[in-house]
Amino acid sequence: MLTSPASFAIDNLKLNSNLNYGSDSLDGALITGSDAQSGFVAGKPNYVIIYGEGCFNSKRQARRTVELYNKYRPQVHFVVVDLDVPRSPEQQQLVKQYYKGLYPLCPRIGRTWHPAL
């Protein structure tokens, strides 16, 4: 668990409408939103996606993440970490703690949350 969580949440998650799901092309940020440099928030479950922009599997997981966001945003804090852009200190800590060289990575941190999928 992180010891100094951020106090703000990413909001208005949107999927990049130009994603090519058939290739590992670089299509830009997969997910956009306001306050995209946020990190872990204490007191509620956190869904974190760590991805690379040119990863075929990351694109599919990004689509799934936005679907989950639309369904669970009142109950769950969503954190988006794009490995291809500069990261906030909070996001750097998440990458250091959870990222082991494979992506997409989607750890759930904090209180228990099991979406009915």
C-alpha positions as CSV (number, residue, x, y, z in Angstrom):
1,M,0.0,0.0,0.0
2,L,1.2,3.5,-0.7
3,T,1.9,5.7,2.3
4,S,1.1,9.1,0.7
5,P,-2.0,8.8,-1.6
6,A,-3.1,11.6,-3.9
7,S,-6.2,13.4,-2.9
8,F,-7.8,13.7,-6.3
9,A,-9.3,11.3,-8.9
10,I,-9.2,11.0,-12.6
11,D,-12.5,11.8,-14.1
12,N,-14.3,11.8,-17.5
13,L,-12.4,8.8,-18.8
14,K,-12.7,8.5,-22.6
15,L,-11.3,5.9,-25.0
16,N,-9.2,7.3,-27.9
17,S,-11.6,6.9,-30.9
18,N,-8.7,6.5,-33.3
19,L,-7.4,3.2,-31.8
20,N,-6.5,0.5,-34.3
21,Y,-7.3,-2.7,-32.5
22,G,-5.8,-4.8,-35.3
23,S,-2.2,-3.7,-34.8
24,D,0.5,-2.5,-32.4
25,S,0.4,0.9,-34.0
26,L,1.1,4.0,-32.0
27,D,-2.3,5.7,-31.9
28,G,-1.6,8.1,-29.0
29,A,-2.9,8.0,-25.5
30,L,-5.4,5.1,-25.2
31,I,-7.5,6.7,-22.4
32,T,-7.9,10.4,-21.7
33,G,-9.6,12.2,-18.8
34,S,-9.3,15.2,-16.5
35,D,-6.7,15.1,-13.8
36,A,-4.9,12.2,-15.6
37,Q,-1.9,12.6,-13.4
38,S,-3.7,11.2,-10.3
39,G,-2.6,8.4,-8.2
40,F,-3.9,6.0,-5.5
41,V,-6.7,7.3,-3.2
42,A,-7.2,5.8,0.2
43,G,-10.6,4.8,1.5
44,K,-12.1,3.1,-1.6
45,P,-11.0,0.5,-4.1
46,N,-8.5,1.6,-6.7
47,Y,-8.4,0.2,-10.3
48,V,-5.1,0.9,-11.9
49,I,-4.2,0.4,-15.5
50,I,-0.6,0.7,-16.6
51,Y,-0.1,0.5,-20.3
52,G,2.0,1.2,-23.4
53,E,0.4,3.1,-26.2
54,G,1.6,0.7,-29.0
55,C,0.5,-2.5,-27.3
56,F,-2.3,-4.5,-28.9
57,N,-3.4,-6.0,-25.6
58,S,-3.3,-2.6,-23.8
59,K,-5.8,-1.2,-26.4
60,R,-8.2,-4.0,-25.6
61,Q,-7.8,-3.5,-21.9
62,A,-8.2,0.3,-22.3
63,R,-11.6,-0.4,-23.8
64,R,-12.5,-2.7,-20.9
65,T,-11.3,-0.1,-18.4
66,V,-13.5,2.6,-19.8
67,E,-16.5,0.2,-19.7
68,L,-15.7,-0.5,-16.0
69,Y,-15.3,3.2,-15.3
70,N,-18.7,3.9,-16.8
71,K,-20.3,1.2,-14.7
72,Y,-18.4,1.6,-11.3
73,R,-17.1,5.2,-11.1
74,P,-19.1,6.1,-8.0
75,Q,-17.7,3.2,-6.1
76,V,-14.1,2.8,-7.5
77,H,-11.2,5.3,-8.1
78,F,-9.6,4.8,-11.5
79,V,-5.9,5.5,-12.1
80,V,-4.5,5.5,-15.6
81,V,-0.7,5.3,-16.1
82,D,0.6,5.7,-19.7
83,L,4.2,4.5,-19.7
84,D,4.9,6.6,-22.9
85,V,4.3,10.0,-21.2
86,P,5.8,11.8,-18.2
87,R,4.3,10.5,-14.9
88,S,3.4,12.3,-11.7
89,P,5.2,11.2,-8.5
90,E,2.1,9.2,-7.4
91,Q,2.1,7.4,-10.7
92,Q,5.9,6.8,-10.6
93,Q,5.4,5.1,-7.2
94,L,2.7,2.9,-8.6
95,V,4.9,1.9,-11.5
96,K,7.8,1.2,-9.1
97,Q,5.6,-0.9,-6.8
98,Y,3.5,-2.9,-9.3
99,Y,5.0,-2.8,-12.8
100,K,7.3,-5.8,-13.6
101,G,7.9,-5.2,-17.3
102,L,4.6,-6.7,-18.7
103,Y,1.6,-4.7,-19.7
104,P,-1.3,-4.1,-19.6
105,L,-1.2,-4.4,-15.9
106,C,-4.4,-3.7,-13.9
107,P,-3.9,-4.2,-10.1
108,R,-6.8,-3.5,-7.8
109,I,-5.6,-1.8,-4.7
110,G,-7.3,-1.0,-1.4
111,R,-10.7,-2.2,-0.2
112,T,-12.1,-5.3,-1.9
113,W,-13.8,-4.9,-5.1
114,H,-14.9,-7.7,-7.4
115,P,-16.9,-6.5,-10.4
116,A,-19.5,-8.8,-11.8
117,L,-18.1,-9.4,-15.2
